[in-house]
């Protein structure tokens, strides 16, 4: 790779996603509204779970509140910087900010993977072992599991950031992506990146594959248990509760596998795929969990004081 007087880079330029110039204003407004609605939607869920006594005492909704915090964080890390791509002029990102963006994205992203697994395990216990559920998934265990997910995610993010930025960057500074992510940044390194690529593939592959396998295993057991429920209403409620989680997991894992778990290529589809875990999924989560979850909808009605709700408490 060409070197520029062997001087290490102090900033990067994110090229963003390609788009027709005539759509610049539309895309800026679209992602601005997406960001605002993402923050408001997840904040609403966080408030509802926090103030409603019937929700904040249940592990499922504690996990949902944590998921809302993560979604707000990922959206804040990525979307405002993405929106700058639709404004005039070149807006470089300082080296340190690029490091921070990569770290926090992988920190929150891996924490989200672990959290989805915990949510699947929680549903497995609730549906497959309902009588023992209050003992098996108590408040103390729920707190430990959430704290463990945060710590594991932080370690994962630190490993990825350290491995990526231990390499020298002294050549071209244009990152062919809309945020600082591992594959795009490694292409600019002035050293052999083979070890980094292998470690990234194994590390992220182990996290994604393990979490996905545990989620799949949980839902195989859950499906078998639901089919044994005698009442149609009971089956409907169980499928409705689990359906939201399955939808979110599918939207999240498919793009991540496409980006990180395949041979190194610079595909124009990478950017489009990355929009799902960074912008689309955080926006959709509040809609999916409120529109498909009867408990959350009832809690919202109680919070705004809808007539007839007090009798249901």
N, C-alpha and C positions, 0 to 999 in steps of 0.2 A: 504494500500500500504506500502511496506517496506520502512523504513526510514534509511538513512545513517547518523548516529550520529546526526540527526536533523539539519544537515548543509544544508543551502540553496545552490542550484546549482548556479554555475557561468558560465556554458557553457552547450550547448546541442550538441549532435551528430546526424546529419541528416543521416538516413540510405539510403536515396535516393530511386530510383525505382529499383526493381529486374531486372536483365538482365543476359544473358549468358556471361561468361567471354570472350569468343572468339569474342564478338561484342563490347568489350570495346573501342577499337580504332575507330571503325566505328561510334559508338554513340557519342563519343567525337567530332569527325569531323563533324558529322551531326548537332549537336546542336551548334557547333561553327559557321558553315556556316549559320544555321538558325538565330542565333543572329546577325551576321554581315549583312545579307540580310534584316533582320527586321529593323535594325538601318538605313541602307542605303535607303531602300524603304520608310520608314516613313519620313526620312529627306528630300528625294526628293519631296514628297508630300508637306511637310511644306515649302520648298523653292519655289515650283511652286505656291502654294497658296499665298505666301508672295509677290512674285515679279510680278505676272501676274495681271494687273489692272482689268481684267474682272472677276477674281475669288475672290480676297481679298475684293471686295466690296459687295460680296453676302454672306448672312448669312450661307447658306448651306456649303460653302467652308471654312468659318471661323470655323464652327463646325468640319469640316473634319480636319483642321489644328490642332485644340485642340485634336482631337482624335489621331492624329499622335504623339503628345507630350505624351499623356497617354500611348499609345502602346510602345513607346520607354522607358518610365519609368518602366512599368510593366516587360518588357523583361529584362531590366537591373537589376531589383531587384531580379528576379528569375533565369534566364537562366545561368549566370556565376556560381552561386552557384550549380546549377544542374550539370553543366559540371564537377565540382570538384568530383562528385560522380563516374566519369569514370577515375579518376587518382588513383595512388597507395597511400596507407596510409589513416589514419583516420584524418579528418580535422574538428575539432569541430568548432561550431559557438558560439561566446561569447553571454552571456545572453542579453546584451544590443543590440547587432546586431539582435538577434532573435526578440526582442520587436520591433525594427525599421522595420524589414522585414514584420512582421505581420501588423504593423500600415500602412506602405506605400502601401502594397498590397491591404488592404481593403479601404484605402483612394482613391487610383487610380481606384480600381475596382468599387466601388460604384459611383465615379464620372463618370466613363464610362457608368454605367447604366443610370444615369441621362442624360448624353449627348446623348445616343441613343434615349431617350424619346424626348429630344429637337429636334433632327434631324427628328424624325417622325412627331412632331408637325409642324416643318418648312415645311416639304413636304405636310402636310395636308393644311396649309395655301396657299402654292404656287399653289396647284392643285385644291383645292376646292373653294378658294376665291382669284383667281389670280388678280382681279382688286384692291382689298384692300390689297394685300400682301405687297407692299412697305410701306404702313402705319402701318399695324399690326406688321410686322417684320422688324423694322428699326434698324439702327446701335446701337442706345442707348439701345433698348430692348435686342438685341442680346448680348451686353456686360454684361448687368445685369443678363441675364439668364446663361451665361457661368460662371460669377463670383459666382452666386448662386449655381451652380453645384459643383464648387470647394469647396466652404464653407461647403455645406451639406456633401460632400464626406469626408472632413477633420474631421467633427464632427462625422460622422459614424465610420471612422477609429479609432478615439481617444476612442470612447465608447468601441469598440471591444477590443482594446489593453489594456485599463485600466481594463475592466472586466476580461480579460484572465490572466493578470499578477499581479492582486491584490492577487491571490491565492499563497500559498507557494509551491515551487517546491524543494523537498528535497530528492527525491528517485532516481530511474533510470533516466538517462539523454538521452536515445536514442529515438529520435523522428522518428516514423515509417512513414516517409514522405520525400519528397525532398525539402521542405521548411517549415518554421514555420507558420503553419496555425492553426486555432482555434481547430478543432476536434482532430488533432494529438497532439497538445501541451496539451490540457486539460486532456488527458489520463495519463499524468505524474504528475498531481497535487496531493498534499498530503492533499487534503480537498474535501469535497462534491462539485461536479460540477453541480448539478441538476439545480440550479438557472442560472448558466452561460449558460448551454445548452438550457434552456427555453428562456432566453433573446436573445441568438444568433439566435434561430429558429424564434422567433417573429420579431426581428429587421431586419435580413436579409430577412425573408419571406415577411415582409411588403414592403421593398425596391424593391425586385425582383418582387413580385406580382403586386404592384402598377405600376411600370414602364412598366412591360409587358402588363398589362391591358390597359394602356394609349396608348402604341404602337399599340396593337391590334385594339383598338377603332379607332385610327387615320387611320390605313390601311383599315379597313372596309369602312370608309368614302371615302378614296382615291380610292379604287377599284370601288366603285359605281360611283365616278366622272369620272374615266378613261373610264369606259364602256359607258359613255354618250358622250365621245369625238367622233366626226363624222369621222375624218380622221384616216386612219390606221397608218400613220406616226406619228401623234400626240399620239395615243395610244402606239405605240412602244417606243417613246422617254420617255413617262411618266413611262411605265413599266420598262424600262431600268434603269432610274434614281432610282426608288424605289426598284428595284430588288436587287441592290447591298446592300442596307441597310437591307432588309429583310434577305438576306443570312447571313450577319454578325451577326445580332441579333439572328438568330437561332443557329449559331455556338457558340455564347457566352452564351446564356441563358440556353440551354439544359444541358450542363455540370454543370453549377452553381446550377441549381435546383437539379440535381442528387447528388451533394456533400453536400449541406447545408439543403435541404428541405425534408429530409427523416429521419426515425428513426436511431439512432446512431448505426452504424455498422462499422467494420473495414474491408471493402471490398478491395480486391486487385485492383478493378476497379477504386477506388478513385484516385489513382495516375495517371492512364491513362486519366481519365476524367479531372483532374486538368491541364494536359498538354495543353488542348485546350484554356482556358482563359489566361494562363500564357505564352505559347510559340507559339502555332499554330495560334490563332486568331491575335495576333500582327504581325505575319509574313504574314498572308493571306490578312489583311486589305488593304495594298497598292496595291496588285495584283487585288483584287476585285474592288476597287474604281478606278483604272486606266484602267483595261481591259474592264469594263462595263460602264464607264463614258466617254461620248464623249467630254464633256467640258474639262476634265482633259487631255485627249489625245491631244486635239487641243492646250491646253496651253503648254504641253510638246513640241510639235512641234514648237510652236512660240518661246519657250525659247531656243531651240537649233538652231533656225533660219532655219527651213525647208523651201524649196522653195514654194512660193505660199501662205504662211501663212499670210503675211502682208496684203494681200487683204481681209482676213477674219476678220481683226480687226475692 
